[in-house]
Amino acid sequence: MTDDAADGAGAGFFAPPPFRPAEALLQLQRTLRGLGGLTERGNQFLWKGRPVVALAIEGEALQLRIARRPAASPEWESRMAKNAAELRRLGDDVKLRVARWKDAED
């Protein structure tokens, strides 16, 4: 039995691709640009001139700060993505909040 089989990496299992925070940052930025209503400024996104999303790379993870509500001095929630599944959840969360903010305008 090889070492790969002993740790479960053989026998039909495969390792997910490594998480690359720089690539994840670019992917999330593309997602946020596609939402409409958000304006990009560096690694921040604004909703009607107010900061609502801030992105940063911290070691091997992507950190996202998202505002609970658009405000001049927002109350921030911090989230981390260390794999592709967490990255998708972050993108989905931002999409839901932007949709809520758009509905609140109507």
C-alpha positions in Angstrom: 0.0 0.0 0.0 1.4 3.4 -0.9 1.4 6.5 1.2 -1.3 8.0 -1.1 -3.6 5.1 -0.5 -3.0 5.2 3.2 -4.1 8.8 3.5 -7.1 8.5 1.3 -5.6 10.4 -1.7 -5.5 7.2 -3.8 -8.4 4.8 -4.1 -10.7 7.0 -6.2 -10.3 10.2 -4.2 -8.8 13.4 -5.5 -7.6 16.5 -3.8 -9.4 19.8 -4.8 -7.2 22.3 -6.6 -5.2 24.5 -4.2 -6.9 27.8 -3.2 -5.1 30.8 -4.6 -6.3 34.0 -2.9 -5.1 36.3 -5.7 -7.1 34.4 -8.2 -10.1 34.2 -5.8 -9.9 38.0 -5.4 -10.1 38.5 -9.2 -13.0 36.1 -9.5 -15.0 37.8 -6.7 -14.3 41.2 -8.1 -15.7 40.0 -11.5 -18.8 38.7 -9.7 -19.3 41.9 -7.9 -18.9 44.0 -11.1 -21.6 41.9 -12.7 -24.2 42.7 -10.0 -24.9 46.2 -11.1 -25.3 49.1 -8.7 -21.8 48.7 -7.2 -18.9 51.0 -8.1 -15.4 49.6 -7.8 -12.7 51.7 -6.2 -9.5 49.7 -5.7 -10.4 46.7 -3.5 -13.6 48.3 -2.3 -17.1 48.4 -3.8 -19.4 51.3 -3.2 -23.2 51.5 -3.2 -24.3 55.0 -4.2 -21.0 56.4 -3.0 -21.0 54.5 0.3 -18.5 51.7 1.0 -20.3 48.3 1.3 -17.7 45.7 0.4 -13.9 45.6 1.1 -11.6 42.8 -0.1 -8.1 41.9 1.1 -5.8 38.9 0.9 -4.6 37.7 4.3 -2.0 34.9 4.0 -3.7 31.9 2.3 -7.2 33.3 2.6 -9.4 36.0 1.1 -11.0 38.4 3.6 -14.3 40.1 2.8 -15.8 42.8 4.9 -19.4 43.5 4.0 -21.7 46.3 5.4 -24.9 45.3 7.1 -26.5 48.3 5.5 -25.2 51.1 3.2 -24.1 54.0 5.4 -21.4 56.6 5.5 -19.8 54.7 8.5 -21.1 51.2 8.0 -21.3 48.4 10.5 -18.9 45.7 9.0 -19.1 42.0 9.1 -15.9 40.1 8.4 -15.8 36.8 6.5 -12.9 34.6 5.3 -12.7 32.3 2.3 -10.1 29.6 2.4 -11.5 27.4 -0.3 -13.8 27.6 -3.4 -17.0 26.7 -1.6 -16.5 29.5 0.9 -15.8 31.9 -1.9 -19.1 31.0 -3.6 -20.9 31.5 -0.3 -19.4 35.0 0.0 -20.4 35.9 -3.6 -24.0 34.6 -2.9 -24.2 36.6 0.3 -23.2 39.8 -1.4 -25.7 39.1 -4.2 -28.5 38.7 -1.7 -27.6 41.9 0.1 -27.4 44.0 -3.1 -30.8 42.6 -4.1 -32.2 43.6 -0.7 -30.8 47.1 -1.0 -32.2 47.4 -4.5 -35.7 46.3 -3.3 -35.5 48.8 -0.4 -35.1 51.6 -2.9 -38.3 50.8 -4.7 
